[in-house]
Amino acid sequence: MNKTFNLLFYVKKSKINASGNVPIYLRITIDGKITEISTKRTIKISKWNSDSQKVSGTSEECKSLNSYLKTFEQKVYNTYHCLVKDNEQVTCETIKNRLLGKDEFNRTLIPIFNDHNERMEKLIGKEFAIGTLGRYRTCLSHIKEFLKWKFKVSDIDVKKINYTFLNDFEFFLRTEKSCNNNSAVKYIKNFGKIIRSCLAKGWMEKDPFLNYHSNFDEVTRVFLNEQELEKLFNKDFKNERLSQVRYIFLFSCYTGLAYIDTKKLTRNHIHIGLDGNQWIYTVRQKTKTTSNIPLLTQAEDIIKKYLNHPTCINTGKLLPILSNQKMNAYLKEIADLCDINKELTYHIARHTFATTVTLSNGVPIESVSKMLGHKNIKTTQHYAKILDKKLSEDMSALKKVLLDKEKQKKQSQVLK
């Protein structure tokens, strides 16, 4: 609430016209800041009573003018109270603009969100993946449903989005939309991008996320162990398409490349490294970070296998990879045929590279992080947490250190 709000009618003697009349103005003062607005009325300077802020006299003309000024004053008070009621910022300028019909353009959420999604759509394949756009579209859909559910409106001024709005939206996602924790947090995070854009453009004055906190639940990542990899390699598939999908999936198990990064590979991505061996040099589609990966023998053999494949020859691609949807459909069938009791998807190949192929075999986590193209090593550390074999080795090493210390202690006691 503002500390002061004062109104004062006065005449501008410096603007006297040829008829000897002066214009009547209203001065609005809020917290020491002043603005003035014309009443569109004039009066003889001799008839103006500055103490009572009205026209002196009992004529109908004087009464009519004083009544007009009283109505004008009440209109200003009403405007002030409306701004306060609507939780709008109350300043001299906002009152003046509303009185003059020059209200600031209200930025509302839905057009801003739509504009974001439309821009993102035009950058598919350049900066964003189609799946990313899908998540923002779903988030916008949830926002629209939330506004109707909570406020019975189809849109809202972005200035009215606050901490309570975020809490209520999260509650809506968890209850009405039955989202689990990570899905709800992800949608809130997507929404946060829209809010940050509004803040950066000066459309919002306070960040609603300032005191808001939410955390992802740690997810156990599925990966294939050495025995399961062997099953895939050794299985004799009668169907050539299943065999092809199997080998391309294994290629990612030994390179750590995600589906989209494998799909875009060409011969131009293969170079001879400083060690004289073949390397893949590429940039991750998702994070735009570089991934420099020395080719293991298994991956090299798969590349050679499809060197003269018609699809590779015609398209220039390194491997004859199918759509992600078809790859995943075939992988489910492959898992059944190989007696692998896991829901096999293409992305599991990346997890397998990080765990079974590299970390389990002693490759330093920093090297694994670099090959995976992670921006932060904390992302790679999630893989290290789930390796029982690695934990066992680390604890065995610790056990040996402690035993050695105990032996040294006993030997020193004997010498004494």
N, C-alpha and C positions, 0 to 999 in steps of 0.2 A: 504494500500500500504506500502511496506517495505521502511525504511528510506535509507538504503544503499544496493547496490548490486555491488560487484566488482569481477573481474576475473584476475588471475595472473598466467602466465606460468612460470615455473622454473624447474631447473634440480636438482635431488637428488644426490649430490656428494658422499654421504655415500653408495650409491648402485652401485658404479662403477664395471663393470664386467671385465672379463679377457682380453677382447679386448680393454679396455680403454673407453668404452661407458657408458654413464649415462642415466637413464630413465627421460623422460620429463613428468612433472605432471601439472595439472591445479588446482589452489587453488580457491575455491569459498567462498566468504565472504558475509554473509547477516546479517545485524544488529549486526555486531561484532562477529558472530558465524562462525566458519571456518570448511570446510571439503575439502578433496582433492580427486582427481580422476586421475587415470593413463590414459595417451593418447595412451598407447601401442606402443610408439615410443622411440628410443634411439638415442643419438648423441655423437660425440666426445666432451669432455668437453671444448676443446679449440675452438670449433666452435660455442659455445652458447653465445649469446649476452643478458645478463641479463637486460640491460637497455631497449632494444627494444623488449625483450621477443620473440626473434626469432633466427633462425640460420643465422650466417654470411656466406656470400659467394654467388657466382653467378652461381654455377654449377647447372645442372638440378636436381641433388639430393637435393641440398639445397632449390631450388625453389619449388620442389614437397613437401618437408617436411613443408615448411612455408605455402604453400597452404592448406595442410592437417590441420595444426594447426588453420588456419583462419576458415576453415569449421567447425572444432571441436568447436571453440569458438562461431560461429553462431548458432550451434546446441544447445549450452547451453542457449544462449539468447532466442532462439525460445521456448525452454522448459519452461523457466521462464515466458515468455509472455502467453503461453498456460495455465499455472497454474493460473495466474492472471485473464485471461479471463474466466476460468471455475469456478472462485470464490473458488479455492482450497487453502489450506494453503500452503504458499510458505516458505520453509525452505531449508537449505543446504541439509538435508537428502532427502526431497521430490524430489528435483532436481536430486540429485545423483541417487536415486532409479529409477526415470523415465528414466534417461539416460542409466542405466544399465539393464533396463527391469525388475526391482524389485519393481514396484509400489505396494504400500499397497493395500491389498485386499479391493475392494470397497463393502461396505455393502449396499445392496439395499432393499427397503421397502417390496416388495411383498413376497420374500422368508422368511423374518423375521416374517411377519404377518401370513403367512401360517404355519410356525413352531409353533407360539403361539397357533393357532387354533387346530393344530394336538395334541399338548400337552394337551390343554384344553379338547379335545374330550376323551382322555384316562383317564381323571379325573372326567368324568360325573358320578354322583352318589356318589362321594367321596368328591370333593370340589366344583363342579359346577353343576348347573341344565342344562338340555338340552336347555331350553329357553335362557340361558345366552350365550351358544355356538351359537345359532341361530342369536343373535344380533351381535356377532363379525363376523360371516360369512357374514351377510348383510352389515356390515360396510366395510369389505374387498371388497365386490362386488362394493360398492359405490366408494371406493378409486380407484379401477381399472378403472371404468368409468370416474372418475374425471381426472385421468392422461391422458387418451385419449382425453377427452374434452378440457382440459386446455393446455397440453404440447405435445399432439400427440405422446405420448410414452406409453410403457406398464409397465415401472418400473422407479424408481428414486433412486439415491444415498441418503441415509438417512441424509447425511451431508448437503444436499441442501434443506431440509425441514425447513422452517423458519416461522416467524410470518405471512408473506404475504401468504404463502402456506395455513396456517390454515384459514385465512380470505376468501381466494378464495374457499377453500373446503366447508366452511360453506355457502357461497353464492351459490355454486353449489347445495348443499343439499336443500336449500330453494327454488331455482328457478327450476333447471332441474329435481330434484327428488320430488318437491312439499311437502317437509317435513314441518310440523308445528314447532314452536319454540322448544318445548320440545323434539321432535324426533331428530331435528338437533343437539341440545345440547347434547343429549344422545350419538349420533354417534361420536361427537367430543370428548366426555369423554371416550368412548371406545378406540378411536384412541390414546388418551393421555396415556393409559396404555402401548401401544406399544412403544411410544416415551420415556416414563420413563424407560422402559427396555433397550432401546438403550443407553440412557444417563448413566445408571448404569453400563453398560458393556464397556463404553468408546468409543462407536461407533459414538457418536455425541459430539461436543464441547460446544454447546450452546442450552439451552432449548427454543424451539420456543414458548412455552406456558408462558414464563416469563411475558410478558405484555398483554397476551390474557385474555379476560374476557367474560363470557357468563353465563346467569342465567335461571333457569327453571321458567316458569310461574306457579303460584299456581293453582292446579287443585282441583275443588270441588269434594269431595269424596261422592259417592252415598252410602247410608245406609238405612236400614229399620227402621221405627219407631215402637212404641209399638203396634199400631193398625194393622200394616202389619204383625208383628210377630204373633199376635193373629190369623190373617187370615190363616197363614201357619199352625199353630198348630191345628186349628179347622176344616180345610178343609177335607172333606171326599172324598178321592181319590178312584175311582173304580180300578185304575191300581196300583198294588202292587209296581211296579218299581218306579212310580212317588212318592208314599208314602215313599219309602225307601230313595230316593234322598232328599225328603223334610226333613226327620228326620236327615240325616247326615249333611245337610246344617245347620239345626238348632243347631246341636251339635257344629259346629264351631262358630255360633252366640253366644253361651254361654261359649266358651272356648277361642275364638280369634285365633285359630290355622288356618294357611294357608292350602291349599289343600294338598301339599306334606307332611306337618307335620302331618296332620290327617291320611293320607294314611299309614304312616309308624308306627302308634301307635299299640302297643301290650299290653297285660295284664301286662307285665313287666314295662310299663311306669306308672302304677297306684300304688301309695304308700300311706300309712297313714301318714299324716303330724303331726306336733307338736300339732295341735288343735284336733287331734283324728278323723279328717275327711279325705276323699279321695282327693288326689292331683294327677295332672299329672306332672311328671318330665321328661322333654325332652330337646333336643337341636335343635334349628331352623336350617333347611337345608340351608337357604339363608345366614344367618349372623354368624352361628356357635355359637350363644349366647344361654344361658340357658333360658328356660321358665318354671317357676314353677307356676302352676295354680290350685287353689282350685276348686274342681268340684261343680258347682251349681246343684241344684236338677234336673233341666231340662236336664242337660248333663248326670247326673247319670242315669236318667230314660231311656234315649236313649241307653246308654251302656247296661243296663239290657235287653232292648227290643231285642238286637241282640246278646245276650250272647251265644245262642245256634243256631245261624244262620250257615248253612252248610259252607259258605265261611269263616266265622270266625273260625270255628272248624278246617277246613282243612288247613288254611293258618296261623293260630295263630294271625291274625290281630284283632284289637279291634272292627272295623266296616267293613261292606261289601261295601266298597267304589268302585265306578266305575272309569273309566279313566276321567281325567279332561275335555276332550272334550265332553264325553257323559254326564257328570254331568251338564255342562253348557248348553248343548242342552235341557236336561230335565228341567232345571231351567227356561228357557225361556217359556216353555210350562206351567210350574207351575205358573209362574207370570201371564200369561193370564187367567188361570183357577181361580186364587185367586183375579183377578181384581187389581193387583199391577202394576201400570203404571211406572215401572222402568225396565231398562235392567238388569235383574238378572244374575249375574255371581257368581261363588263360592267365589271369593275374597271379595264380598260385605259382606259376613258373618263376616269377620275379622273387617271390618269397623263398622259393626253393634255392635259387641262386644265392640269396643272402645268408641262408642258414646252412643247409646240407652241403652245398658246393664250396662255399668260401669260409664263413666263420667257423664251421665245424672242423675244417681242415687247417686251421691256424692262420688264415689270412687276417692281418690286422684290420680292426674295425674302420680305421681311417681310410685304408685302401678300398674296402668294401663300399664305404660311403661315397667315395669319389667315383667309383665305377657305376654305382646306382644313380648318380647325379643328384644326390640329396643336398639341399641347401644347408641343412643343419644336421650335425652328427647325432643329435638326440633322436631323429627319425630312425637312423640306423640302429641305435641302441635298443629299440623295441624288439628287433630280431634277436639280439644277443640275450635278451631276458628269457627267451623261450627255449633256449638250447640246454637240455638236461646234460647232454654229453659235455658241453663246454663247462657247465657248472661242476660236473663230476671231475673233470680234469683240473679245474682251478682248485677245487677242494682237496684233491689228491696231492697237488703241489704244496698246498698249505700244510697238509698233514705231514708231508715229508720234512718241511721246514721246521715244524714244531717238534717232530721226533729227533731231528738233528740237534736242535737246541737242548732237548732233554738229555740226550746222550752226552753232549759237551758239559752240561751241568753236573752230571753224575761223575764224569771223568775228573772234573776239577775238584769234586768233593773227595774222591779217592786219593788224589795227589796230596791233599791236605792231611 
